[in-house]
Amino acid sequence: MKRRRVIANHLMSIGVAIVLLMMGCATEEAKPPNVLIIMADDLGFSDLGCYGGEINTPNLDKLASAGIRFTQFNNTGRCWPTRAALLTGYYPQQIGRDNAPGISGGGGPNKKRPEWANVLPRYLKEAGYRSFHSGKWHLDGMPVESGFDRSYYLKDQHRFFNPLVHYENDKKLPLVKMGSGYYGTIEIADKAIEYLKEHEEKFTEKPFFSYVAFTAPHFPLHALPEDIASVGDRYASGWNVMRQKRWERIQELGIVKGELSKVETDIGPPYHFPKAFEILGDGEVNRPVPWDSLSLEQRQFQQDKMTIHAAMVERMDKEIGRIIEQLKAMDALDNTLILFLSDNGASAEIMVRGDGHDPEALPGSAASHLCLGPGWSNMSNTPFRRHKTWTHEGGTGTPFIAHWPGGIKAEGALRKTHGHITDIVPTILDLVDVSPSDEQQMPFPGASLQPIFKEDTNWKHPIWYYHEGNRALRVGDWKLVAARDEPWELFNLKKDRTESNNLASENPDKVFELEKKWTNMLNKFREDSLNKIEAKN
């Protein structure tokens, strides 16, 4: 009898253990994914190795080889409108974060979002998420005030080595003294890792959302000496040769097929600052003219700039690698959706800000202030036309990598379905099964990308653009686009991804149809920007 009781107790213990194990497995399976969004600043479409570039980006390349790359993903063409769309899910004109005909708005702190335009962490909190931010903000309000639990906000983006204005958890930090060893890209990663470690120690049962917004490779071109040295003379052959080499790699990778767009040698910086050229000297060039037409002084000056740009991107990739290692140490990589993209295309801007530019200073040091300029930004945006601020593909096309071992089964696949920055919030909310109340917000203009994570799909998702007079609309394979004060151009992006063959004169009815839709969407956004939604009790 005693022996039977012992056996029965033993079997009961085994049964309890099995039940607990099954419950544990179910809990693990039910745990929603973590989300990590990494945004670069002024990165060109083909700057990454996995998008055809010669810049060494092994960590991002690994994410791409184990995940998917979108070949037709777009942002708004400028930093602050893109960041507003990324974190709210709305077109910036809907929420007062950029202007348009009949709509006031902009990038300053006084251009407030309406109450219904929540930032993503507000929604995620309902699903039990903790949210962290590290890096650039460029939105109204402050990060913790807007819903993040932890934040390192580097506002002083003109000083990579010694910021005067930066915050932690919305509280101003002391200025950083020169020679302290501070470098912005490393500090942004350090804080992202610190918040992840804290989460693992204190809140491991909760999922997290981490938003890492690097300020690289935005001007001023500031890089660590060892990073500059590692690039060497890679760019001595000039932008024409390097652009052709990129185009060849892009086609080999299958990113874009067709015709390489012609270099528009008459298109320079979007804004003219004549005093900057007096400060920068005879080495500066404000047009993407043929490389062999430059003087020896100009070639060296221009080579230095692209060398520093590449060094900044390579350092960013190294810091991304450290963040990924932290996810591995937490055993969180498999259940973390990582999204990487840029806020706009590479920049043709040339200006001097911050602490100014010392012509005697070493290029890339804190005392220098260099911008990439149109020659190299044209190369960084290969194979597309135009640059940051324009709504042509060179301004709005972004590399977009999605990596999630637990949810994306394709490895190294390309996704040719077009998408937009306004799709990211709906995607994440779909992923975590959160549905905002219709009584408290406007409907999102974008859609969830989850179906595209599995396979390409054929949707006619419209994408609308406006920034400083530049405007565009994409519907299906058709794109209507115009630079400020210029007539509409029409392109079939399925046949002509690089916007090289203007079909407007041959298809006036299609131009009229798309222009009408563009105007209708503008009118809708004008109504949205004036809408005051009040939650019902």
C-alpha positions as CSV (number, residue, x, y, z in Angstrom):
1,M,0.0,0.0,0.0
2,K,2.8,2.3,0.9
3,R,4.6,1.5,-2.3
4,R,1.4,2.3,-4.3
5,R,1.1,5.7,-2.5
6,V,4.7,6.5,-3.3
7,I,4.2,5.7,-6.9
8,A,0.9,7.7,-7.0
9,N,2.6,10.7,-5.5
10,H,5.5,10.4,-7.9
11,L,3.2,10.2,-10.9
12,M,1.3,13.2,-9.6
13,S,4.5,15.2,-9.2
14,I,5.4,14.3,-12.8
15,G,2.0,15.3,-14.0
16,V,2.2,18.7,-12.2
17,A,5.7,19.2,-13.7
18,I,4.4,18.5,-17.2
19,V,1.5,20.9,-16.7
20,L,3.8,23.7,-15.4
21,L,6.1,23.0,-18.3
22,M,3.3,23.3,-20.7
23,M,2.1,26.5,-19.1
24,G,5.6,27.9,-19.3
25,C,5.8,27.0,-23.0
26,A,2.4,28.6,-23.6
27,T,3.5,31.7,-21.8
28,E,6.7,31.9,-23.8
29,E,4.8,31.4,-27.0
30,A,2.2,34.0,-26.0
31,K,4.8,36.6,-25.2
32,P,4.5,39.4,-27.8
33,P,7.7,40.3,-29.8
34,N,10.0,43.1,-28.7
35,V,10.5,45.8,-31.3
36,L,13.8,47.7,-32.1
37,I,13.7,50.5,-34.7
38,I,17.0,51.9,-35.8
39,M,17.0,55.0,-37.8
40,A,20.0,56.6,-39.6
41,D,20.2,60.3,-40.5
42,D,20.8,61.3,-44.1
43,L,21.9,57.9,-45.2
44,G,21.8,57.3,-49.0
45,F,19.8,54.5,-50.6
46,S,22.8,52.5,-51.6
47,D,25.3,53.4,-48.8
48,L,25.0,49.9,-47.1
49,G,26.9,46.9,-48.4
50,C,23.6,44.9,-48.6
51,Y,22.2,47.6,-50.9
52,G,25.2,47.8,-53.2
53,G,27.5,50.2,-51.4
54,E,31.2,49.8,-50.8
55,I,30.9,51.0,-47.2
56,N,31.6,48.2,-44.7
57,T,28.4,47.4,-42.9
58,P,28.8,43.7,-41.8
59,N,26.3,43.9,-38.9
60,L,23.5,45.4,-41.0
61,D,24.4,43.0,-43.9
62,K,23.9,40.1,-41.5
63,L,20.5,41.3,-40.5
64,A,19.6,41.6,-44.2
65,S,21.0,38.1,-45.0
66,A,18.9,36.6,-42.2
67,G,15.8,38.8,-42.8
68,I,14.3,40.7,-45.7
69,R,15.2,43.9,-47.6
70,F,12.6,46.2,-49.1
71,T,13.6,47.6,-52.5
72,Q,10.7,50.2,-52.8
73,F,10.3,51.6,-49.3
74,N,10.0,55.3,-48.8
75,N,10.2,58.1,-46.2
76,T,9.0,61.7,-46.5
77,G,12.3,63.1,-47.8
78,R,13.2,65.2,-44.8
79,C,14.2,64.5,-41.2
80,W,11.4,65.9,-38.9
81,P,8.4,65.0,-41.1
82,T,9.8,61.4,-41.3
83,R,10.2,61.2,-37.6
84,A,6.7,62.4,-37.0
85,A,5.3,59.8,-39.4
86,L,7.5,57.1,-37.9
87,L,6.3,57.6,-34.4
88,T,2.7,58.5,-34.9
89,G,1.7,56.6,-38.1
90,Y,0.3,59.8,-39.7
91,Y,1.4,62.0,-42.6
92,P,3.1,65.0,-41.0
93,Q,0.6,67.3,-42.7
94,Q,-2.2,65.6,-40.9
95,I,-0.7,66.5,-37.5
96,G,0.9,69.9,-37.9
97,R,4.4,68.6,-38.4
98,D,4.9,69.9,-41.9
99,N,3.1,72.4,-44.1
100,A,1.3,72.1,-47.4
101,P,-1.1,74.4,-49.3
102,G,-3.7,75.4,-46.8
103,I,-1.9,73.6,-43.9
104,S,0.4,75.2,-41.4
105,G,3.1,73.2,-39.7
106,G,6.8,72.6,-39.4
107,G,9.7,71.1,-37.6
108,G,9.9,73.5,-34.6
109,P,8.9,72.8,-31.1
110,N,5.9,75.2,-31.3
111,K,4.3,73.1,-34.0
112,K,2.3,70.9,-31.7
113,R,0.6,67.6,-32.7
114,P,-3.1,67.4,-32.0
115,E,-4.1,65.5,-28.9
116,W,-5.3,62.5,-30.9
117,A,-1.8,62.1,-32.6
118,N,-0.3,59.8,-30.0
119,V,3.3,58.6,-30.2
120,L,3.7,54.8,-30.5
121,P,4.7,54.1,-26.8
122,R,1.3,55.4,-25.7
123,Y,-0.4,52.5,-27.6
124,L,2.2,49.9,-26.6
125,K,1.7,50.7,-22.9
126,E,-1.7,49.1,-23.3
127,A,0.0,45.8,-24.2
128,G,2.4,46.0,-21.3
129,Y,5.4,47.3,-23.2
130,R,8.2,49.4,-21.8
131,S,9.7,51.9,-24.3
132,F,13.1,53.4,-24.6
133,H,14.5,56.2,-26.8
134,S,18.1,57.0,-27.6
135,G,19.5,59.7,-30.0
136,K,17.8,62.3,-32.1
137,W,14.2,63.4,-31.4
138,H,13.1,66.2,-33.7
139,L,9.5,66.0,-32.7
140,D,7.4,68.4,-30.6
141,G,7.3,67.7,-26.8
142,M,9.8,65.6,-25.0
143,P,10.3,61.8,-25.2
144,V,9.3,60.7,-21.7
145,E,6.6,63.3,-21.7
146,S,5.3,61.6,-24.9
147,G,5.2,58.1,-23.5
148,F,8.8,56.7,-23.4
149,D,9.9,55.2,-20.1
150,R,13.6,56.0,-20.6
151,S,15.3,58.4,-23.0
152,Y,18.6,59.9,-23.9
153,Y,17.9,62.8,-26.2
154,L,20.9,64.2,-28.1
155,K,19.5,67.6,-29.3
156,D,22.8,69.2,-30.2
157,Q,23.5,67.2,-33.4
158,H,26.0,69.7,-34.6
159,R,28.6,68.5,-32.1
160,F,29.5,64.8,-32.2
161,F,32.3,65.3,-29.8
162,N,31.0,67.8,-27.2
163,P,27.3,68.4,-27.1
164,L,26.0,71.4,-25.3
165,V,22.4,70.4,-25.2
166,H,21.3,66.8,-24.3
167,Y,18.8,65.3,-22.0
168,E,18.2,62.1,-20.0
169,N,14.6,61.4,-19.1
170,D,13.6,64.9,-20.2
171,K,16.1,66.5,-17.8
172,K,19.0,68.6,-19.2
173,L,22.4,67.1,-18.7
174,P,25.7,69.0,-18.2
175,L,27.5,70.0,-21.4
176,V,30.3,67.7,-22.5
177,K,33.8,69.1,-22.4
178,M,36.1,68.7,-25.4
179,G,38.6,65.9,-25.0
180,S,36.3,63.9,-22.7
181,G,36.2,60.9,-25.1
182,Y,32.6,61.5,-26.0
183,Y,31.4,60.6,-29.5
184,G,27.7,60.8,-30.3
185,T,27.2,57.6,-32.2
186,I,28.9,55.6,-29.4
187,E,26.9,57.4,-26.7
188,I,23.6,56.7,-28.4
189,A,24.4,53.0,-28.5
190,D,25.7,53.0,-24.9
191,K,22.4,54.4,-23.7
192,A,20.3,52.0,-25.8
193,I,22.3,49.1,-24.3
194,E,22.1,50.5,-20.7
195,Y,18.3,50.7,-21.0
196,L,18.1,47.1,-22.4
197,K,20.3,45.9,-19.5
198,E,18.0,47.6,-17.0
199,H,15.0,46.1,-18.6
200,E,16.5,42.6,-18.4
201,E,17.4,43.1,-14.7
202,K,14.1,44.6,-13.5
203,F,11.4,44.1,-16.1
204,T,12.3,40.9,-17.9
205,E,8.7,39.6,-18.0
206,K,7.6,42.6,-20.1
207,P,8.2,43.2,-23.8
208,F,10.1,46.3,-24.9
209,F,10.2,48.8,-27.7
210,S,13.6,50.5,-28.3
211,Y,13.9,53.4,-30.7
212,V,17.5,54.1,-31.6
213,A,17.9,57.3,-33.7
214,F,21.5,57.8,-34.7
215,T,22.6,61.3,-35.8
216,A,25.1,59.8,-38.3
217,P,25.9,60.4,-41.0
218,H,24.2,63.8,-40.9
219,F,26.4,66.9,-41.2
220,P,28.8,68.1,-39.8
221,L,30.9,65.2,-41.0
222,H,32.6,64.3,-37.7
223,A,34.3,60.9,-37.3
224,L,36.9,59.3,-35.0
225,P,40.4,59.4,-36.4
226,E,40.8,55.6,-36.4
227,D,37.5,55.2,-38.3
228,I,38.7,57.7,-40.9
229,A,42.0,55.9,-41.2
230,S,40.3,52.6,-41.8
231,V,38.5,53.9,-44.9
232,G,41.8,55.0,-46.5
233,D,41.9,56.0,-50.2
234,R,38.7,54.2,-51.1
235,Y,37.2,57.3,-52.8
236,A,40.2,58.6,-54.7
237,S,38.7,57.6,-58.0
238,G,35.8,60.0,-57.5
239,W,32.1,60.0,-57.6
240,N,31.5,59.1,-61.2
241,V,33.5,55.9,-61.0
242,M,32.1,55.0,-57.6
243,R,28.5,55.6,-58.8
244,Q,29.0,53.2,-61.7
245,K,30.5,50.5,-59.4
246,R,27.5,50.8,-57.1
247,W,25.1,50.5,-60.0
248,E,26.8,47.3,-61.1
249,R,26.5,45.8,-57.5
250,I,22.9,47.0,-57.2
251,Q,21.9,45.1,-60.3
252,E,23.9,42.0,-59.2
253,L,22.0,42.0,-55.9
254,G,18.6,42.4,-57.8
255,I,17.8,45.6,-55.8
256,V,17.0,47.7,-58.9
257,K,16.9,46.7,-62.5
258,G,16.8,49.0,-65.6
259,E,18.6,52.2,-66.5
260,L,20.9,54.2,-64.3
261,S,19.5,57.8,-64.0
262,K,21.5,60.5,-65.6
263,V,23.5,62.8,-63.4
264,E,21.7,66.2,-63.2
265,T,24.8,68.5,-63.1
266,D,22.6,71.6,-62.8
267,I,21.0,70.4,-59.5
268,G,22.9,71.6,-56.4
269,P,22.1,72.2,-52.8
270,P,18.4,72.9,-52.0
271,Y,19.4,76.1,-50.1
272,H,22.1,78.6,-50.9
273,F,24.4,79.9,-48.2
274,P,27.0,81.9,-50.0
275,K,29.0,82.7,-46.9
276,A,29.6,79.0,-46.4
277,F,31.6,78.8,-49.6
278,E,33.7,81.8,-48.5
279,I,34.5,79.9,-45.2
280,L,35.0,76.5,-46.8
281,G,37.4,77.7,-49.5
282,D,38.2,76.8,-53.1
283,G,37.9,73.0,-52.5
284,E,34.1,73.1,-52.2
285,V,31.9,72.3,-55.2
286,N,28.2,73.0,-55.3
287,R,27.3,70.8,-58.4
288,P,27.9,67.1,-59.3
289,V,30.1,68.0,-62.2
290,P,32.4,65.4,-63.8
291,W,35.2,64.3,-61.4
292,D,37.9,64.8,-64.0
293,S,36.9,68.5,-64.3
294,L,37.9,69.2,-60.7
295,S,41.2,70.7,-59.7
296,L,43.6,68.6,-57.5
297,E,42.6,70.7,-54.5
298,Q,38.9,70.1,-55.1
299,R,39.5,66.4,-55.6
300,Q,41.3,66.0,-52.3
301,F,38.7,68.2,-50.5
302,Q,35.8,66.1,-51.9
303,Q,37.5,62.8,-51.3
304,D,38.0,63.8,-47.6
305,K,34.3,64.4,-47.3
306,M,33.2,61.0,-48.6
307,T,35.9,59.3,-46.5
308,I,34.4,60.8,-43.4
309,H,30.8,60.0,-44.4
310,A,31.8,56.4,-44.9
311,A,33.7,56.4,-41.5
312,M,30.5,57.6,-39.8
313,V,28.4,54.9,-41.3
314,E,30.9,52.2,-40.5
315,R,31.0,53.4,-36.8
316,M,27.2,53.3,-36.7
317,D,27.3,49.7,-38.0
318,K,29.8,48.8,-35.3
319,E,27.5,50.3,-32.6
320,I,24.5,48.5,-34.1
321,G,26.6,45.3,-33.7
322,R,27.0,46.0,-30.0
323,I,23.2,46.5,-29.6
324,I,22.6,43.2,-31.3
325,E,25.1,41.5,-29.0
326,Q,23.2,42.8,-26.1
327,L,20.0,41.3,-27.5
328,K,21.8,38.0,-27.8
329,A,23.0,38.2,-24.2
330,M,19.4,38.7,-23.1
331,D,18.3,35.7,-25.3
332,A,15.9,38.2,-26.9
333,L,17.2,38.3,-30.5
334,D,14.8,35.6,-31.9
335,N,11.8,37.4,-30.5
336,T,12.7,40.9,-31.5
337,L,11.5,42.6,-34.7
338,I,14.4,44.8,-35.9
339,L,13.6,47.5,-38.4
340,F,16.4,49.6,-40.0
341,L,15.9,52.6,-42.3
342,S,16.9,56.2,-43.0
343,D,14.9,59.4,-42.5
344,N,15.6,60.7,-46.0
345,G,18.1,60.4,-48.8
346,A,21.7,61.6,-48.7
347,S,22.0,65.4,-48.5
348,A,23.2,67.9,-51.1
349,E,23.2,70.7,-48.5
350,I,26.3,72.8,-48.0
351,M,26.3,75.1,-44.9
352,V,28.3,75.9,-41.8
353,R,26.6,75.8,-38.4
354,G,27.4,75.0,-34.8
355,D,30.9,76.0,-33.9
356,G,31.8,77.0,-37.4
357,H,34.6,75.7,-39.6
358,D,38.3,76.1,-39.1
359,P,40.0,75.6,-42.5
360,E,43.2,74.6,-40.7
361,A,41.5,71.9,-38.7
362,L,41.8,68.2,-39.6
363,P,38.8,67.1,-41.7
364,G,36.3,65.3,-39.5
365,S,37.5,66.9,-36.3
366,A,35.3,68.9,-34.0
367,A,36.7,72.2,-35.3
368,S,35.7,71.3,-38.9
369,H,32.2,71.6,-40.4
370,L,31.9,69.8,-43.7
371,C,28.7,68.6,-45.5
372,L,28.5,65.8,-48.1
373,G,27.4,68.0,-50.9
374,P,25.7,67.1,-54.3
375,G,28.5,65.2,-55.9
376,W,28.7,62.5,-53.3
377,S,25.0,62.6,-52.3
378,N,24.2,61.9,-55.9
379,M,26.5,58.8,-55.6
380,S,25.1,57.8,-52.2
381,N,21.6,57.9,-53.6
382,T,22.5,55.6,-56.6
383,P,20.6,54.8,-58.8
384,F,18.1,57.5,-58.2
385,R,17.6,61.2,-59.0
386,R,17.8,64.1,-56.6
387,H,18.6,64.3,-52.9
388,K,17.1,65.0,-49.5
389,T,14.1,67.4,-49.5
390,W,13.1,66.4,-53.0
391,T,10.2,63.9,-53.5
392,H,11.9,62.1,-56.3
393,E,13.3,58.6,-55.3
394,G,16.7,60.0,-54.4
395,G,15.1,62.1,-51.7
396,T,12.6,59.5,-50.4
397,G,14.0,56.1,-51.2
398,T,15.4,54.3,-48.1
399,P,17.1,51.0,-47.4
400,F,14.6,49.1,-45.2
401,I,15.6,45.9,-43.4
402,A,13.3,43.7,-41.4
403,H,14.8,41.0,-39.2
404,W,12.8,38.8,-36.9
405,P,13.8,35.1,-36.6
406,G,10.7,34.2,-34.7
407,G,8.3,35.8,-37.2
408,I,10.0,36.3,-40.6
409,K,11.0,33.0,-42.1
410,A,12.5,34.3,-45.3
411,E,16.3,34.7,-45.2
412,G,18.0,37.2,-47.5
413,A,14.8,37.7,-49.5
414,L,13.9,40.9,-51.4
415,R,10.5,42.5,-51.1
416,K,9.5,44.6,-54.1
417,T,6.1,45.7,-52.8
418,H,6.3,49.4,-52.1
419,G,5.7,50.7,-48.6
420,H,5.9,53.9,-46.7
421,I,7.0,55.2,-43.3
422,T,3.3,55.6,-42.3
423,D,3.0,51.8,-42.5
424,I,5.3,51.2,-39.5
425,V,3.0,52.1,-36.6
426,P,0.0,50.1,-38.1
427,T,2.5,47.2,-38.6
428,I,3.6,47.2,-35.0
429,L,0.1,47.6,-33.6
430,D,-1.1,44.7,-35.7
431,L,1.8,42.7,-34.5
432,V,1.0,43.3,-30.8
433,D,-2.8,43.1,-31.3
434,V,-3.5,46.7,-30.2
435,S,-6.4,48.5,-31.8
436,P,-6.7,52.2,-30.9
437,S,-10.2,53.5,-30.3
438,D,-11.8,55.2,-33.3
439,E,-13.3,57.7,-30.9
440,Q,-9.8,58.9,-29.8
441,Q,-7.9,59.1,-33.0
442,M,-8.0,59.5,-36.8
443,P,-7.7,56.4,-38.9
444,F,-4.1,55.6,-39.9
445,P,-3.4,56.3,-43.6
446,G,-1.0,53.4,-43.8
447,A,-1.4,49.6,-43.5
448,S,0.3,46.7,-41.8
449,L,3.3,45.3,-43.6
450,Q,2.9,41.9,-41.9
451,P,1.5,40.2,-45.1
452,I,4.6,41.4,-47.0
453,F,6.9,39.9,-44.3
454,K,5.7,36.6,-45.7
455,E,5.6,37.4,-49.4
456,D,5.3,40.1,-52.0
457,T,1.8,41.3,-52.6
458,N,0.2,43.4,-55.3
459,W,-1.5,46.2,-53.5
460,K,-2.4,49.7,-54.7
461,H,-1.5,51.4,-51.5
462,P,-1.3,55.2,-52.3
463,I,1.7,57.2,-51.1
464,W,1.4,61.0,-50.9
465,Y,4.3,63.5,-50.7
466,Y,4.7,67.2,-50.1
467,H,7.7,69.1,-48.8
468,E,8.6,72.7,-49.5
469,G,6.9,72.7,-52.8
470,N,8.2,69.3,-53.9
471,R,5.2,66.9,-54.3
472,A,4.4,63.5,-55.5
473,L,1.9,60.6,-55.5
474,R,2.4,57.0,-56.1
475,V,-0.5,54.6,-56.9
476,G,0.4,51.1,-57.9
477,D,3.3,51.3,-60.4
478,W,2.6,54.9,-61.3
479,K,4.3,57.9,-59.8
480,L,3.4,61.5,-60.4
481,V,6.2,63.9,-59.2
482,A,7.2,67.5,-59.5
483,A,10.0,69.6,-58.0
484,R,9.1,73.0,-56.6
485,D,7.8,75.4,-59.3
486,E,8.2,72.7,-62.0
487,P,5.5,70.8,-64.0
488,W,4.4,67.2,-63.1
489,E,6.4,64.3,-64.4
490,L,5.0,60.8,-64.7
491,F,6.8,57.5,-64.4
492,N,6.0,53.8,-64.4
493,L,8.2,52.6,-61.6
494,K,7.7,49.0,-62.6
495,K,9.4,49.6,-65.9
496,D,11.4,52.7,-64.9
497,R,12.4,52.6,-61.2
498,T,15.0,55.4,-61.6
499,E,12.5,58.0,-63.0
500,S,14.4,58.4,-66.2
501,N,11.6,58.3,-68.8
502,N,9.0,61.0,-68.3
503,L,5.6,59.8,-69.7
504,A,3.5,62.8,-68.8
505,S,3.1,64.2,-72.4
506,E,2.1,60.7,-73.6
507,N,-0.5,60.1,-70.8
508,P,-2.3,63.3,-70.0
509,D,-5.4,61.4,-68.7
510,K,-3.2,59.5,-66.1
511,V,-1.6,62.8,-65.1
512,F,-5.0,64.4,-64.6
513,E,-6.3,61.3,-62.6
514,L,-3.3,61.2,-60.3
515,E,-3.2,65.0,-59.8
516,K,-6.9,64.9,-58.8
517,K,-6.2,62.1,-56.3
518,W,-3.2,64.1,-54.9
519,T,-5.4,67.1,-54.4
520,N,-8.2,65.0,-52.8
521,M,-5.7,63.6,-50.3
522,L,-4.4,67.1,-49.6
523,N,-7.9,68.2,-48.8
524,K,-8.5,65.3,-46.5
525,F,-5.2,66.0,-44.7
526,R,-6.3,69.7,-44.3
527,E,-9.5,68.5,-42.7
528,D,-7.6,66.1,-40.4
529,S,-5.2,68.8,-39.3
530,L,-8.2,70.9,-38.1
531,N,-10.1,68.0,-36.5
532,K,-10.6,68.0,-32.7
533,I,-11.5,64.5,-31.6
534,E,-13.0,64.2,-28.1
535,A,-13.1,60.8,-26.4
536,K,-16.6,59.7,-25.3
537,N,-17.2,59.0,-21.6
